[in-house]
Amino acid sequence: MTDLLNGFQQDVVPNVRWDRVWDATVETLYMMGVSILFTAIFGVILGILLYMTAEGNPWQNQKLYRAVSAFVNIFRSIPFIILLILLVPIIRALLGSAIGAKTAIPALVIGAAPFYARLVEIGLREIPKGVVEAAKSMGASNLQIIYKVLLPESKPALVSGITVTGIALIGYVAMAGLIGAGGLGHLAFMGYQRHQWDVIWISTINIIIMVQIFQMLGDFIVRKIDKR
C-alpha cells in the first residue's frame, strides 16, 4: 500500500505538497464559513426589507423599496473579480492590508449578500397573501409577522437560496485567491504560474468535492424542513 502511494505521488502528482493542500483547504473553508454566515444575515435583512416595503405589503414605501432595490441590483451587476479589485484600496485602508483570508471576507459578503437578498425576496413572495392577512387580522404586529410567519414559512426557500449562494461563494473564494486571499484558488494559480498541472488538478478536485458536499447538505436540510 505504501509503495502504491509513493508511486502515485512520484508518477502522478510529483509537485503536490499535501501540507499546502491541507492549509489551502482550511483557508477556503474558513473564508466560506464566515462569508456564508454574514451573507445569510445581511441577505435576509435586505430580502425582508425588499419584501416588506414593496407595494401592497406592511411597510409599503416605494422610495425605500427603489433605493434598496437599486443597491442590490448595482452590486449584483458588478462582476466579482472587478468588485474585488475595486475594494482593494478600501480594504487596505480599513484593515491595513489586502492580503490574506480575512481581508477577502468583506468583498465576498458584499458580492454575495445582494444575490441572496433577491432569493430571499422571491421566497417570501411565494408565501400566500392570505397567511399574512390572517396574522394581521389576529392582531400580529409587523415584527411578529416577520418572525412568526414570514421566516418560518419561507425556511425551505431560505435554505435552498443560501445553498445556491454558498456554491457561488465557493467560486468567489477561488477568484479571491488570485489577488492574494489564499486558499485553493491561490494554490491553483501558483500551480499555473509554475506549470504544475497536477497542483491545479488537485485544487480543482478539492473545490468540486466541496461543492458536491455543500449541495448535498443543503438538499438534505431542505428535505427535512419542507413539510409541504
Secondary structure, DSSP 8 states (H G I E B T S, - for coil): -HHHHHHHHHHT-TT--HHHHHHHHHHHHHHHHHHHHHHHHHHHHHHHHHHHHSTTSTT--HHHHHHHHHHHHHHHHS-HHHHHHHHHHHHHHHHS-S-SHHHHHHHHHHHHHHHHHHHHHHHHHTS-HHHHHHHHHTT--HHHHIIIIIHHHTHHHHHHHHHHHHHHHHHHHHHHGGGT--HHHHHHHHHHHTT-HHHHHHHHHHHHHHHHHHHHHHHHHHHHH---
